[in-house]
């Protein structure tokens, strides 16, 4: 579609993806009136009208009411470039939201394929996803999702079970009075580090987000009931006592 000629209302509507009725409405409100009319009274839209329609639709897409859109269209300070910038910002926000939604849907689908679909599971899953979105950027969530897909559901379930077994052993040592520096505890320290790196992929940003989540949400909530504060504190002391 070139803009060096005039367009009849039906032609412009088809190119812009709007209805003729909408263009009539904009004309009646004085928001977008055609520059010319034919001798028979048919509307003709010039290049400036095409640009104004783009700006109008972009601003409407930002959720602005027509009254405010009309004021912005008549304000010459911004022009088309400013409208395009606003439109681009909105599209980028939409992409972030869609990326987060894609991650959520992929996780839910993976769990459903695995046969998990109780009401409580959905509540737990939604809580966990909401918590993740609080501590990781959309890019980091995408990295985590890619790693989850690469590992596969069976491997993820195996890792989850290994965390449960590891903390059960940590709890047994703690309640049995084993010194955190005891060599019997050190394999648990090493394996916990390996499991953390498996999750973070060695990414310092993801690791920092994980640390903030445990600090602010607490170990029980962050681990979804796998670890409690006493277990984590014992493991931290064992890690501090680990030979360098």
C-alpha positions in Angstrom: 0.0 0.0 0.0 1.6 3.3 -1.1 0.7 6.6 0.4 1.2 8.9 -2.6 -2.4 8.7 -3.8 -6.0 8.9 -2.4 -8.0 6.0 -1.2 -11.7 5.4 -1.2 -13.3 4.5 2.2 -13.7 0.8 1.3 -10.2 0.4 0.1 -8.7 2.1 3.2 -10.9 0.0 5.5 -9.6 -3.2 3.8 -6.0 -2.2 4.0 -6.3 -1.0 7.6 -8.3 -4.0 8.8 -11.2 -1.9 10.1 -14.8 -1.6 9.0 -16.3 1.1 6.8 -18.7 1.7 9.6 -15.8 2.5 11.9 -14.4 5.0 9.5 -17.8 6.6 9.2 -17.9 6.8 13.0 -14.5 8.5 13.2 -15.6 11.0 10.5 -18.8 11.8 12.4 -16.8 12.5 15.6 -14.2 14.6 13.7 -11.4 12.3 14.8 -10.6 11.3 11.2 -12.2 13.1 8.3 -11.2 12.6 4.7 -9.2 15.3 3.0 -11.3 15.2 -0.1 -14.5 14.1 -1.6 -15.4 13.2 -5.2 -17.9 15.1 -7.1 -20.4 12.4 -6.2 -19.7 12.9 -2.5 -17.5 9.8 -1.9 -14.8 10.1 0.7 -11.2 10.2 -0.4 -8.4 9.7 2.1 -5.0 11.2 1.4 -1.5 10.3 2.7 -1.9 12.4 5.8 -5.2 10.7 6.5 -3.5 7.3 6.3 -0.9 8.3 8.8 -3.5 9.8 11.1 -5.5 6.5 11.0 -2.4 4.5 11.9 -1.8 6.8 14.9 -5.4 6.6 15.9 -5.5 2.8 15.8 -2.1 2.6 17.7 -3.3 5.0 20.4 -6.6 3.1 20.7 -4.6 -0.1 21.0 -3.0 1.5 24.1 -6.4 1.6 25.7 -7.0 5.3 25.4 -10.5 6.7 24.9 -11.4 8.4 21.7 -11.5 11.8 23.3 -7.9 11.5 24.5 -6.8 10.0 21.2 -8.3 13.0 19.4 -6.3 15.4 21.6 -3.1 13.5 21.0 -3.7 13.4 17.3 -4.1 17.2 17.2 -0.9 17.7 19.3 1.9 18.2 16.8 4.7 17.8 19.4 4.9 14.0 19.2 3.9 13.1 15.7 4.1 9.6 14.1 7.5 8.7 15.6 6.2 9.2 19.1 3.1 7.1 18.4 5.2 4.3 16.9 7.5 4.4 20.0 4.4 4.0 22.3 3.1 1.2 20.0 6.4 -0.6 20.1 6.6 -0.3 23.9 3.2 -1.8 24.2 4.1 -4.7 21.8 7.2 -5.4 23.9 5.1 -5.6 27.1 2.7 -7.9 25.3 5.6 -10.2 24.2 6.8 -10.4 27.8 3.3 -11.3 29.0 2.9 -13.9 26.3 6.3 -15.4 27.1 5.3 -15.7 30.7 2.0 -17.2 29.7 3.7 -19.7 27.3 5.9 -20.8 30.2 2.9 -21.3 32.5 1.0 -23.3 29.8 4.0 -25.5 29.0 4.4 -26.3 32.7 0.8 -27.0 33.2 0.6 -29.2 30.0 3.7 -31.1 31.1 2.1 -31.9 34.4 -1.2 -32.8 32.9 0.5 -35.1 30.4 2.0 -36.8 33.5 -1.5 -37.4 35.0 -1.5 -34.6 37.6 -4.8 -32.8 37.5 -6.3 -32.5 41.0 -7.7 -29.2 42.2 -5.1 -29.0 44.9 -2.4 -29.6 42.4 -3.6 -26.7 40.3 -3.7 -24.5 43.3 -0.1 -25.5 44.3 1.1 -25.1 40.7 -0.4 -21.6 40.3 1.1 -20.6 43.6 4.5 -21.8 42.6 4.4 -20.2 39.1 3.3 -16.9 40.7 6.2 -17.1 43.1 8.7 -17.8 40.3 7.5 -14.8 38.3 8.2 -12.7 41.3 11.9 -13.6 41.5 12.9 -14.3 37.9 12.8 -12.1 34.8 10.9 -13.3 31.7 14.2 -14.1 30.1 15.3 -16.2 33.1 11.9 -18.0 33.2 12.4 -18.8 29.5 15.8 -20.3 30.2 14.4 -22.3 33.0 11.6 -23.6 30.8 14.1 -24.6 28.1 16.1 -26.5 30.6 13.0 -28.2 31.9 12.1 -29.3 28.4 15.6 -30.5 27.7 15.6 -32.6 30.9 12.2 -34.0 30.4 9.5 -34.8 32.9 10.9 -38.1 34.1 14.3 -36.5 35.0 12.6 -33.6 36.7 10.5 -36.0 38.9 13.7 -37.9 39.7 15.4 -34.7 40.8 12.4 -33.7 42.9 12.5 -37.1 44.6 16.3 -36.8 45.1 15.8 -33.5 46.9 13.2 -35.1 49.2 15.6 -38.0 49.9 18.5 -35.6 50.5 16.7 -33.4 53.0 15.4 -36.6 54.7 19.0 -37.6 55.3 19.9 -34.0 56.4 17.1 -34.1 58.9 18.2 -37.5 60.2 21.7 -36.2 60.8 20.5 -33.0 62.4 18.0 -34.8 64.7 20.6 -37.5 65.5 23.1 -34.8 66.6 25.7 -35.4 63.9 28.2 -32.6 63.7 27.7 -30.6 60.5 31.4 -30.9 59.8 31.3 -34.7 60.0 32.5 -36.4 56.8 29.3 -38.4 56.6 27.4 -35.1 55.9 29.7 -33.8 53.2 28.4 -35.9 50.3 25.0 -34.3 51.0 26.6 -30.8 50.7 28.3 -31.7 47.4 25.1 -33.2 45.9 23.0 -30.2 47.0 25.4 -27.9 45.2 25.2 -30.1 42.1 21.4 -30.1 42.1 21.3 -26.3 42.5 23.7 -25.9 39.5 21.5 -28.3 37.6 18.5 -25.9 38.2 20.4 -22.6 37.6 22.6 -23.8 34.8 25.4 -21.8 36.4 23.6 -18.6 35.7 24.4 -16.1 38.5 21.2 -14.1 37.9 19.0 -17.2 38.3 21.1 -18.2 41.4 20.6 -14.8 42.9 16.8 -15.0 42.3 16.7 -18.4 43.9 18.6 -17.1 47.0 16.2 -14.1 47.3 13.2 -16.4 47.0 14.4 -18.6 49.8 15.3 -15.6 52.0 12.0 -13.8 51.4 9.5 -16.6 51.1 11.2 -19.0 53.6 12.6 -22.4 52.9 9.3 -24.3 53.5 7.3 -22.2 50.9 10.2 -21.8 48.4 10.9 -25.6 48.4 7.1 -26.4 48.5 7.5 -28.3 51.7 10.7 -30.2 51.0 12.9 -28.3 53.4 12.3 -26.5 56.6 14.4 -23.7 58.1 16.3 -26.0 60.6 17.3 -28.3 57.7 18.5 -25.5 55.6 20.4 -23.9 58.5 22.1 -27.3 59.2 23.1 -27.8 55.6 24.5 -24.2 55.5 26.6 -25.0 58.5 27.8 -28.2 56.9 28.6 -26.3 53.7 30.6 -23.7 55.7 32.6 -26.5 57.3 33.3 -28.2 53.9 37.0 -28.5 53.0 37.9 -25.9 50.4 
